[in-house]
Amino acid sequence: MIRRREFITLLGGAAAALPLAARAQQAGMPVIGYLGPTEPNASGRLLTVLRESLAEAGYVEGRTVAIEYRWAEGRYDRLPGLAAELVRRQVAAMVASPTPTAVAAKAASATVPIVFGMTDDPVKLGLVGNLARPDGNATGVYFFLDNLAAKQLGLLRELAPAAPRIGLMINPQNANAEGITREMAAAASAIGVQIEVVPASDIEAIHAAFATLARNKAGALVVAADPFFFNRRVQFATLAARHAIPAVHTVREFSEAGCLMSYGTNLTEAFRQIGIYTARILKGAKPADLPVVQSTKFDFVINLTTAKVLGLDIPPTLLARADEVIE
């Protein structure tokens, strides 16, 4: 026979063994599903911003809200299954950023509220009806990173005006690859530059892509927006220095990691807005009534230390336009 005190102890132990999301649901605490394309350490600072934004609205992880994480570890083919897991968990809302995760989340459910961060146009990809009134179960932030190829190409032309060939690295697993390639080809044709597209979706392929560009004497490189590339930014800095190829990337974190230049959306502000929208949904707002936020803050960052390693003199006009110069 089990005594009352022993029975209560057993119940307590069983509850502690339950996943946080299950215990949160039992306690009436809302559960957010977070769908990540790479690994936790790749998005550490952005996750901190998201948690801070939620906390400002009264949702503190582990106290007033639970977050159930799923990580694809760079394998985008895993995203649909991970999104389906979160739907089965009956999460109150799902956060999915950037584009590959958002597409998988939307495909997994037409009812679970989704707050996305998109580098590509969410209307074109069918996630929302229009930006002003999403008209469905998804809304969030549109980063514009996939529409900056022409601007980034222009920056490289100012840096290396004599380069007849410029590389474009894309991740073929990313839905943005075709659109970015098309935009870059049109921009390059307008200024008489040849573009060499090099695909890469794993560590070895990035190494091979740089070797190909060096062998073909590419004068510079544009790196497309991609979460796997974001996770490998130190590798990009190392290989660019080894092969002496100046490159431009999408967000400031690349320049902070030792890459030469970056021009793109401020991700910190974007993730703060994702947190704001997620909190509003937890309080009862519908995604259909929350307009997609379009990023307005863009950062142009130059790493002068890397420029010296590459033996480059940055034109004064570029330095004057930079939002930040890392020395």
Contacts in CASP RR format, 6 or more apart in sequence:
PFRMAT RR
TARGET T0000
AUTHOR 0000-0000-0000
METHOD contacts of the structure
MODEL  1
MIRRREFITLLGGAAAALPLAARAQQAGMPVIGYLGPTEPNASGRLLTVL
RESLAEAGYVEGRTVAIEYRWAEGRYDRLPGLAAELVRRQVAAMVASPTP
TAVAAKAASATVPIVFGMTDDPVKLGLVGNLARPDGNATGVYFFLDNLAA
KQLGLLRELAPAAPRIGLMINPQNANAEGITREMAAAASAIGVQIEVVPA
SDIEAIHAAFATLARNKAGALVVAADPFFFNRRVQFATLAARHAIPAVHT
VREFSEAGCLMSYGTNLTEAFRQIGIYTARILKGAKPADLPVVQSTKFDF
VINLTTAKVLGLDIPPTLLARADEVIE
2 10 0 8 1.000
15 23 0 8 1.000
15 26 0 8 1.000
18 26 0 8 1.000
19 68 0 8 1.000
20 62 0 8 1.000
20 66 0 8 1.000
20 68 0 8 1.000
21 31 0 8 1.000
21 66 0 8 1.000
21 68 0 8 1.000
21 89 0 8 1.000
21 91 0 8 1.000
23 29 0 8 1.000
23 66 0 8 1.000
24 30 0 8 1.000
24 31 0 8 1.000
24 62 0 8 1.000
24 65 0 8 1.000
24 66 0 8 1.000
25 31 0 8 1.000
25 90 0 8 1.000
29 62 0 8 1.000
29 64 0 8 1.000
29 65 0 8 1.000
29 66 0 8 1.000
30 59 0 8 1.000
30 65 0 8 1.000
30 66 0 8 1.000
30 92 0 8 1.000
30 93 0 8 1.000
30 282 0 8 1.000
31 65 0 8 1.000
31 66 0 8 1.000
31 67 0 8 1.000
31 68 0 8 1.000
31 89 0 8 1.000
31 90 0 8 1.000
31 91 0 8 1.000
31 92 0 8 1.000
32 54 0 8 1.000
32 65 0 8 1.000
32 66 0 8 1.000
32 67 0 8 1.000
32 68 0 8 1.000
32 91 0 8 1.000
32 92 0 8 1.000
32 93 0 8 1.000
32 94 0 8 1.000
32 95 0 8 1.000
32 278 0 8 1.000
32 282 0 8 1.000
33 67 0 8 1.000
33 68 0 8 1.000
33 69 0 8 1.000
33 70 0 8 1.000
33 86 0 8 1.000
33 89 0 8 1.000
33 91 0 8 1.000
33 93 0 8 1.000
33 94 0 8 1.000
33 95 0 8 1.000
34 47 0 8 1.000
34 67 0 8 1.000
34 68 0 8 1.000
34 69 0 8 1.000
34 70 0 8 1.000
34 94 0 8 1.000
34 95 0 8 1.000
35 70 0 8 1.000
35 72 0 8 1.000
35 79 0 8 1.000
35 82 0 8 1.000
35 83 0 8 1.000
35 86 0 8 1.000
35 94 0 8 1.000
35 95 0 8 1.000
35 96 0 8 1.000
35 101 0 8 1.000
35 104 0 8 1.000
35 105 0 8 1.000
36 43 0 8 1.000
36 69 0 8 1.000
36 70 0 8 1.000
36 71 0 8 1.000
36 72 0 8 1.000
36 82 0 8 1.000
36 96 0 8 1.000
36 97 0 8 1.000
36 101 0 8 1.000
36 227 0 8 1.000
37 71 0 8 1.000
37 72 0 8 1.000
37 74 0 8 1.000
37 76 0 8 1.000
37 79 0 8 1.000
37 98 0 8 1.000
37 100 0 8 1.000
37 101 0 8 1.000
37 227 0 8 1.000
37 228 0 8 1.000
38 71 0 8 1.000
38 72 0 8 1.000
38 73 0 8 1.000
38 74 0 8 1.000
38 227 0 8 1.000
38 228 0 8 1.000
38 230 0 8 1.000
38 231 0 8 1.000
39 71 0 8 1.000
39 73 0 8 1.000
39 74 0 8 1.000
39 231 0 8 1.000
40 47 0 8 1.000
40 69 0 8 1.000
40 71 0 8 1.000
42 227 0 8 1.000
42 230 0 8 1.000
42 231 0 8 1.000
45 253 0 8 1.000
45 268 0 8 1.000
46 267 0 8 1.000
46 268 0 8 1.000
46 271 0 8 1.000
47 271 0 8 1.000
49 268 0 8 1.000
49 271 0 8 1.000
49 272 0 8 1.000
50 95 0 8 1.000
50 271 0 8 1.000
50 272 0 8 1.000
50 274 0 8 1.000
50 275 0 8 1.000
50 278 0 8 1.000
51 61 0 8 1.000
51 67 0 8 1.000
52 272 0 8 1.000
53 271 0 8 1.000
53 272 0 8 1.000
53 273 0 8 1.000
53 274 0 8 1.000
53 275 0 8 1.000
53 276 0 8 1.000
53 278 0 8 1.000
53 279 0 8 1.000
54 60 0 8 1.000
54 61 0 8 1.000
54 65 0 8 1.000
54 275 0 8 1.000
54 278 0 8 1.000
54 279 0 8 1.000
55 61 0 8 1.000
56 279 0 8 1.000
57 275 0 8 1.000
57 276 0 8 1.000
57 279 0 8 1.000
57 280 0 8 1.000
57 283 0 8 1.000
58 64 0 8 1.000
58 279 0 8 1.000
59 65 0 8 1.000
59 278 0 8 1.000
59 279 0 8 1.000
59 282 0 8 1.000
61 67 0 8 1.000
65 282 0 8 1.000
68 86 0 8 1.000
68 89 0 8 1.000
68 91 0 8 1.000
70 82 0 8 1.000
70 83 0 8 1.000
70 85 0 8 1.000
70 86 0 8 1.000
71 82 0 8 1.000
72 78 0 8 1.000
72 79 0 8 1.000
72 82 0 8 1.000
72 100 0 8 1.000
72 101 0 8 1.000
74 227 0 8 1.000
74 228 0 8 1.000
74 231 0 8 1.000
76 100 0 8 1.000
76 104 0 8 1.000
76 173 0 8 1.000
76 174 0 8 1.000
77 173 0 8 1.000
79 100 0 8 1.000
79 101 0 8 1.000
79 103 0 8 1.000
79 104 0 8 1.000
80 104 0 8 1.000
80 107 0 8 1.000
80 108 0 8 1.000
81 104 0 8 1.000
81 108 0 8 1.000
82 104 0 8 1.000
83 94 0 8 1.000
83 96 0 8 1.000
83 101 0 8 1.000
83 104 0 8 1.000
83 105 0 8 1.000
83 107 0 8 1.000
83 108 0 8 1.000
83 109 0 8 1.000
84 108 0 8 1.000
86 94 0 8 1.000
86 105 0 8 1.000
86 108 0 8 1.000
86 112 0 8 1.000
87 94 0 8 1.000
87 108 0 8 1.000
87 109 0 8 1.000
87 112 0 8 1.000
91 112 0 8 1.000
92 113 0 8 1.000
92 281 0 8 1.000
92 282 0 8 1.000
93 112 0 8 1.000
93 113 0 8 1.000
93 114 0 8 1.000
93 115 0 8 1.000
93 278 0 8 1.000
93 281 0 8 1.000
93 282 0 8 1.000
94 105 0 8 1.000
94 109 0 8 1.000
94 112 0 8 1.000
94 113 0 8 1.000
94 114 0 8 1.000
94 115 0 8 1.000
95 114 0 8 1.000
95 115 0 8 1.000
95 116 0 8 1.000
95 274 0 8 1.000
95 275 0 8 1.000
95 278 0 8 1.000
96 102 0 8 1.000
96 104 0 8 1.000
96 105 0 8 1.000
96 106 0 8 1.000
96 114 0 8 1.000
96 115 0 8 1.000
96 116 0 8 1.000
96 117 0 8 1.000
97 116 0 8 1.000
97 117 0 8 1.000
97 118 0 8 1.000
97 141 0 8 1.000
97 270 0 8 1.000
97 271 0 8 1.000
97 274 0 8 1.000
98 117 0 8 1.000
98 118 0 8 1.000
98 119 0 8 1.000
98 143 0 8 1.000
98 145 0 8 1.000
98 225 0 8 1.000
98 227 0 8 1.000
99 117 0 8 1.000
99 118 0 8 1.000
99 119 0 8 1.000
99 120 0 8 1.000
99 125 0 8 1.000
99 146 0 8 1.000
99 174 0 8 1.000
99 175 0 8 1.000
99 176 0 8 1.000
100 173 0 8 1.000
100 174 0 8 1.000
100 175 0 8 1.000
100 227 0 8 1.000
101 116 0 8 1.000
101 227 0 8 1.000
102 114 0 8 1.000
102 116 0 8 1.000
102 117 0 8 1.000
102 118 0 8 1.000
102 122 0 8 1.000
102 125 0 8 1.000
102 127 0 8 1.000
102 138 0 8 1.000
103 125 0 8 1.000
103 127 0 8 1.000
103 175 0 8 1.000
105 112 0 8 1.000
105 114 0 8 1.000
105 116 0 8 1.000
105 138 0 8 1.000
106 114 0 8 1.000
106 116 0 8 1.000
106 126 0 8 1.000
106 127 0 8 1.000
106 137 0 8 1.000
106 138 0 8 1.000
109 137 0 8 1.000
110 136 0 8 1.000
110 137 0 8 1.000
111 137 0 8 1.000
112 137 0 8 1.000
113 137 0 8 1.000
113 138 0 8 1.000
113 281 0 8 1.000
113 286 0 8 1.000
113 287 0 8 1.000
114 127 0 8 1.000
114 137 0 8 1.000
114 138 0 8 1.000
114 139 0 8 1.000
114 287 0 8 1.000
115 138 0 8 1.000
115 139 0 8 1.000
115 140 0 8 1.000
115 274 0 8 1.000
115 275 0 8 1.000
115 277 0 8 1.000
115 278 0 8 1.000
115 281 0 8 1.000
115 287 0 8 1.000
116 122 0 8 1.000
116 127 0 8 1.000
116 138 0 8 1.000
116 139 0 8 1.000
116 140 0 8 1.000
116 141 0 8 1.000
116 274 0 8 1.000
117 140 0 8 1.000
117 141 0 8 1.000
117 142 0 8 1.000
117 143 0 8 1.000
117 270 0 8 1.000
117 274 0 8 1.000
118 125 0 8 1.000
118 127 0 8 1.000
118 140 0 8 1.000
118 141 0 8 1.000
118 142 0 8 1.000
118 143 0 8 1.000
119 143 0 8 1.000
119 144 0 8 1.000
119 145 0 8 1.000
119 146 0 8 1.000
119 176 0 8 1.000
119 225 0 8 1.000
119 250 0 8 1.000
120 146 0 8 1.000
120 175 0 8 1.000
120 176 0 8 1.000
120 179 0 8 1.000
121 142 0 8 1.000
121 146 0 8 1.000
121 147 0 8 1.000
122 128 0 8 1.000
122 131 0 8 1.000
122 138 0 8 1.000
122 140 0 8 1.000
122 142 0 8 1.000
122 292 0 8 1.000
123 129 0 8 1.000
123 130 0 8 1.000
123 131 0 8 1.000
125 175 0 8 1.000
127 134 0 8 1.000
127 138 0 8 1.000
128 134 0 8 1.000
128 135 0 8 1.000
128 136 0 8 1.000
128 138 0 8 1.000
128 139 0 8 1.000
128 292 0 8 1.000
129 135 0 8 1.000
129 136 0 8 1.000
131 142 0 8 1.000
131 291 0 8 1.000
131 292 0 8 1.000
131 294 0 8 1.000
132 291 0 8 1.000
132 292 0 8 1.000
133 288 0 8 1.000
133 289 0 8 1.000
133 291 0 8 1.000
134 287 0 8 1.000
134 288 0 8 1.000
134 290 0 8 1.000
134 291 0 8 1.000
134 292 0 8 1.000
135 288 0 8 1.000
136 287 0 8 1.000
136 288 0 8 1.000
137 287 0 8 1.000
137 288 0 8 1.000
138 287 0 8 1.000
139 277 0 8 1.000
139 287 0 8 1.000
139 288 0 8 1.000
139 290 0 8 1.000
139 291 0 8 1.000
139 292 0 8 1.000
140 273 0 8 1.000
140 274 0 8 1.000
140 277 0 8 1.000
140 287 0 8 1.000
140 290 0 8 1.000
140 292 0 8 1.000
140 293 0 8 1.000
141 270 0 8 1.000
141 273 0 8 1.000
141 274 0 8 1.000
141 277 0 8 1.000
141 292 0 8 1.000
141 293 0 8 1.000
141 294 0 8 1.000
141 295 0 8 1.000
142 292 0 8 1.000
142 293 0 8 1.000
142 294 0 8 1.000
142 295 0 8 1.000
143 225 0 8 1.000
143 264 0 8 1.000
143 265 0 8 1.000
143 267 0 8 1.000
143 270 0 8 1.000
143 295 0 8 1.000
144 264 0 8 1.000
144 265 0 8 1.000
144 294 0 8 1.000
144 295 0 8 1.000
144 298 0 8 1.000
145 225 0 8 1.000
145 250 0 8 1.000
145 251 0 8 1.000
145 264 0 8 1.000
145 265 0 8 1.000
146 176 0 8 1.000
146 179 0 8 1.000
146 180 0 8 1.000
146 183 0 8 1.000
146 224 0 8 1.000
146 225 0 8 1.000
147 183 0 8 1.000
148 250 0 8 1.000
148 263 0 8 1.000
148 264 0 8 1.000
148 298 0 8 1.000
149 168 0 8 1.000
149 180 0 8 1.000
149 183 0 8 1.000
149 184 0 8 1.000
149 187 0 8 1.000
149 222 0 8 1.000
149 224 0 8 1.000
150 183 0 8 1.000
150 184 0 8 1.000
150 186 0 8 1.000
150 187 0 8 1.000
151 263 0 8 1.000
152 222 0 8 1.000
152 248 0 8 1.000
152 250 0 8 1.000
152 263 0 8 1.000
153 166 0 8 1.000
153 184 0 8 1.000
153 187 0 8 1.000
153 188 0 8 1.000
153 191 0 8 1.000
153 193 0 8 1.000
153 222 0 8 1.000
154 187 0 8 1.000
154 191 0 8 1.000
155 248 0 8 1.000
155 261 0 8 1.000
155 263 0 8 1.000
155 300 0 8 1.000
155 318 0 8 1.000
156 163 0 8 1.000
156 166 0 8 1.000
156 220 0 8 1.000
156 221 0 8 1.000
156 222 0 8 1.000
156 246 0 8 1.000
156 248 0 8 1.000
157 163 0 8 1.000
157 191 0 8 1.000
157 193 0 8 1.000
158 315 0 8 1.000
158 317 0 8 1.000
158 318 0 8 1.000
159 220 0 8 1.000
159 246 0 8 1.000
159 261 0 8 1.000
159 312 0 8 1.000
159 314 0 8 1.000
159 315 0 8 1.000
159 318 0 8 1.000
160 219 0 8 1.000
160 220 0 8 1.000
160 246 0 8 1.000
163 193 0 8 1.000
163 218 0 8 1.000
163 219 0 8 1.000
163 220 0 8 1.000
164 193 0 8 1.000
164 194 0 8 1.000
164 219 0 8 1.000
165 193 0 8 1.000
165 194 0 8 1.000
165 195 0 8 1.000
165 196 0 8 1.000
165 216 0 8 1.000
165 217 0 8 1.000
165 218 0 8 1.000
165 219 0 8 1.000
166 188 0 8 1.000
166 193 0 8 1.000
166 194 0 8 1.000
166 195 0 8 1.000
166 196 0 8 1.000
166 218 0 8 1.000
166 219 0 8 1.000
166 220 0 8 1.000
166 221 0 8 1.000
166 222 0 8 1.000
167 195 0 8 1.000
167 196 0 8 1.000
167 197 0 8 1.000
167 198 0 8 1.000
167 213 0 8 1.000
167 218 0 8 1.000
167 219 0 8 1.000
167 220 0 8 1.000
167 221 0 8 1.000
167 222 0 8 1.000
168 180 0 8 1.000
168 181 0 8 1.000
168 184 0 8 1.000
168 195 0 8 1.000
168 196 0 8 1.000
168 197 0 8 1.000
168 198 0 8 1.000
168 221 0 8 1.000
168 222 0 8 1.000
168 224 0 8 1.000
169 198 0 8 1.000
169 199 0 8 1.000
169 200 0 8 1.000
169 206 0 8 1.000
169 209 0 8 1.000
169 221 0 8 1.000
169 222 0 8 1.000
169 223 0 8 1.000
169 224 0 8 1.000
169 229 0 8 1.000
170 176 0 8 1.000
170 177 0 8 1.000
170 180 0 8 1.000
170 181 0 8 1.000
170 197 0 8 1.000
170 198 0 8 1.000
170 199 0 8 1.000
170 200 0 8 1.000
170 224 0 8 1.000
170 226 0 8 1.000
171 177 0 8 1.000
171 199 0 8 1.000
171 200 0 8 1.000
171 201 0 8 1.000
171 224 0 8 1.000
171 226 0 8 1.000
171 228 0 8 1.000
171 229 0 8 1.000
172 199 0 8 1.000
172 201 0 8 1.000
173 201 0 8 1.000
173 228 0 8 1.000
174 224 0 8 1.000
174 226 0 8 1.000
176 224 0 8 1.000
176 225 0 8 1.000
176 226 0 8 1.000
177 199 0 8 1.000
177 224 0 8 1.000
180 224 0 8 1.000
180 225 0 8 1.000
181 197 0 8 1.000
184 195 0 8 1.000
184 222 0 8 1.000
185 195 0 8 1.000
188 194 0 8 1.000
188 195 0 8 1.000
196 212 0 8 1.000
196 213 0 8 1.000
196 216 0 8 1.000
196 218 0 8 1.000
198 209 0 8 1.000
198 212 0 8 1.000
198 213 0 8 1.000
199 205 0 8 1.000
199 209 0 8 1.000
200 206 0 8 1.000
200 208 0 8 1.000
200 209 0 8 1.000
200 229 0 8 1.000
201 228 0 8 1.000
203 232 0 8 1.000
203 235 0 8 1.000
206 229 0 8 1.000
206 232 0 8 1.000
206 235 0 8 1.000
206 236 0 8 1.000
206 239 0 8 1.000
207 239 0 8 1.000
210 239 0 8 1.000
210 240 0 8 1.000
210 242 0 8 1.000
210 243 0 8 1.000
210 245 0 8 1.000
211 243 0 8 1.000
213 219 0 8 1.000
213 221 0 8 1.000
213 243 0 8 1.000
213 245 0 8 1.000
214 243 0 8 1.000
214 244 0 8 1.000
214 245 0 8 1.000
218 245 0 8 1.000
219 245 0 8 1.000
219 246 0 8 1.000
220 245 0 8 1.000
220 246 0 8 1.000
220 247 0 8 1.000
220 248 0 8 1.000
221 240 0 8 1.000
221 245 0 8 1.000
221 246 0 8 1.000
221 247 0 8 1.000
221 248 0 8 1.000
222 247 0 8 1.000
222 248 0 8 1.000
223 229 0 8 1.000
223 236 0 8 1.000
223 247 0 8 1.000
223 248 0 8 1.000
223 249 0 8 1.000
223 250 0 8 1.000
223 254 0 8 1.000
224 250 0 8 1.000
225 250 0 8 1.000
225 251 0 8 1.000
229 236 0 8 1.000
229 249 0 8 1.000
230 251 0 8 1.000
230 253 0 8 1.000
230 254 0 8 1.000
233 249 0 8 1.000
233 253 0 8 1.000
233 254 0 8 1.000
233 257 0 8 1.000
233 258 0 8 1.000
233 259 0 8 1.000
234 257 0 8 1.000
234 258 0 8 1.000
236 247 0 8 1.000
236 249 0 8 1.000
236 254 0 8 1.000
236 257 0 8 1.000
236 259 0 8 1.000
237 254 0 8 1.000
237 257 0 8 1.000
237 258 0 8 1.000
237 259 0 8 1.000
237 306 0 8 1.000
239 245 0 8 1.000
240 246 0 8 1.000
240 247 0 8 1.000
240 259 0 8 1.000
240 260 0 8 1.000
240 306 0 8 1.000
240 310 0 8 1.000
241 306 0 8 1.000
241 309 0 8 1.000
241 310 0 8 1.000
244 310 0 8 1.000
244 311 0 8 1.000
246 260 0 8 1.000
246 261 0 8 1.000
246 310 0 8 1.000
246 312 0 8 1.000
247 259 0 8 1.000
247 260 0 8 1.000
247 261 0 8 1.000
248 260 0 8 1.000
248 261 0 8 1.000
248 262 0 8 1.000
248 263 0 8 1.000
249 255 0 8 1.000
249 259 0 8 1.000
249 261 0 8 1.000
249 262 0 8 1.000
250 262 0 8 1.000
250 263 0 8 1.000
250 264 0 8 1.000
250 265 0 8 1.000
251 262 0 8 1.000
251 264 0 8 1.000
251 265 0 8 1.000
251 266 0 8 1.000
251 267 0 8 1.000
251 299 0 8 1.000
252 262 0 8 1.000
252 264 0 8 1.000
252 266 0 8 1.000
252 267 0 8 1.000
252 299 0 8 1.000
252 301 0 8 1.000
252 324 0 8 1.000
253 262 0 8 1.000
253 267 0 8 1.000
254 262 0 8 1.000
255 261 0 8 1.000
255 262 0 8 1.000
255 301 0 8 1.000
255 302 0 8 1.000
255 303 0 8 1.000
255 306 0 8 1.000
255 324 0 8 1.000
255 326 0 8 1.000
256 301 0 8 1.000
256 303 0 8 1.000
256 326 0 8 1.000
258 303 0 8 1.000
258 305 0 8 1.000
258 306 0 8 1.000
258 326 0 8 1.000
259 303 0 8 1.000
259 306 0 8 1.000
260 302 0 8 1.000
260 303 0 8 1.000
260 306 0 8 1.000
260 307 0 8 1.000
260 310 0 8 1.000
260 312 0 8 1.000
261 300 0 8 1.000
261 301 0 8 1.000
261 302 0 8 1.000
261 303 0 8 1.000
262 299 0 8 1.000
262 300 0 8 1.000
262 301 0 8 1.000
263 298 0 8 1.000
263 299 0 8 1.000
263 300 0 8 1.000
263 301 0 8 1.000
264 298 0 8 1.000
264 299 0 8 1.000
264 300 0 8 1.000
265 295 0 8 1.000
265 297 0 8 1.000
265 298 0 8 1.000
265 299 0 8 1.000
266 295 0 8 1.000
266 297 0 8 1.000
266 298 0 8 1.000
266 299 0 8 1.000
269 295 0 8 1.000
269 297 0 8 1.000
270 295 0 8 1.000
273 293 0 8 1.000
277 290 0 8 1.000
277 293 0 8 1.000
280 290 0 8 1.000
281 287 0 8 1.000
281 290 0 8 1.000
299 323 0 8 1.000
299 324 0 8 1.000
300 321 0 8 1.000
300 322 0 8 1.000
300 323 0 8 1.000
300 324 0 8 1.000
301 322 0 8 1.000
301 323 0 8 1.000
301 324 0 8 1.000
301 325 0 8 1.000
301 326 0 8 1.000
302 314 0 8 1.000
302 318 0 8 1.000
302 319 0 8 1.000
302 322 0 8 1.000
302 324 0 8 1.000
302 325 0 8 1.000
302 326 0 8 1.000
303 326 0 8 1.000
304 314 0 8 1.000
304 325 0 8 1.000
304 326 0 8 1.000
304 327 0 8 1.000
305 326 0 8 1.000
305 327 0 8 1.000
307 313 0 8 1.000
307 314 0 8 1.000
319 325 0 8 1.000
END
